[in-house]
Amino acid sequence: MTTLPLAAELPWLRPAQDAFNAALASDRLGHALLVQVSPGQGGQWLAVWIAARVFCRQVDPHRQMPCGSCLDCRRVMANEQPDLLRVHPIEDSKEIRVDQVRELSAELALTSHAGGRKVVIVSPAERLNRNAANALLKTLEEPSGSALLLLVTGEPSRLPATVRSRCTRLLPGPTNDDLFVSWLQAQRPASSAADWRAVLGVLGPQPLAALEADTAALGGLRRDTERALEEVMRGTLDVVDTADRWGKEDYALRVACVELWLIDRLRDWGRGRRSAAPKILFDALDHAREARQWAESPVNKPLAIERVLWRLATVAQTAGSQRPVG
Ligand SMILES: [Zn+2]
């Protein structure tokens, strides 16, 4: 889903848009493109832009941009264009399944409604399960003449090499946090650069996700997490109860906040400021990074949080044992 208009300017995607236009103009467009941009950096938006660029009846001849206002552009944006097919993980499932790909192949075998191209957006493509990827491979090997497949992924290495090798890569330009922060400020000037930096800190380098995020709620979550971490180091936190809550709600965001906080504490220590035992902080950071990798897996999440918190709790125990009695 994207709420950005077709005319939005995402500077890091401009090279991909130019490459697409050039390929289209010289008739070198393959039948499958690997759009190597995560949805949070605009991969999904770029795929929709490409679809509009293909279907638009009033493309701006100089800028080579879809007009955004003709019937076809409006249909693309409203997800009502009959020759645009979308494949996403179905609700509650984290995977794109084989029957979805089979359905797609059947649709592609039919002629298009408007007699032109059909465009397919598969996003996020790394969610294709093994059978689905194999089924898609057949479509990629024997493409129907007019179809253009767009595989959107920020993690191309998670796709089988056989699928990747049959696609033309569409790459973004260079990115960094400064670029994202200035773009976010242009979209929503009411929030400061520091606010956006903090949001990107929690969400990772995902400006579109940041734009849709509730920045106030995110700030609150971060402060609440930091308060709990201070408490655990003083030995006053109910570790099991906290881990249980964090494991069940906003797990990935909590883990991101914990990582950021630990990195800040280690930075303090590096600058010679008073800090807890670095060994404990480093161990906790290792546990937090492991916990992050489990965000998408059925691993016992409260347990992963507990490991981090118990390690930090040893700060209080060590301090307690050294405190003079009486
Ligand atoms: Zn148009």
Residues whose N, C-alpha, C, O or C-beta is under 5 A from the ligand:
A	BS01	ZN	C56 R57 Q58 P66 C67 G68 S69 C70 C73
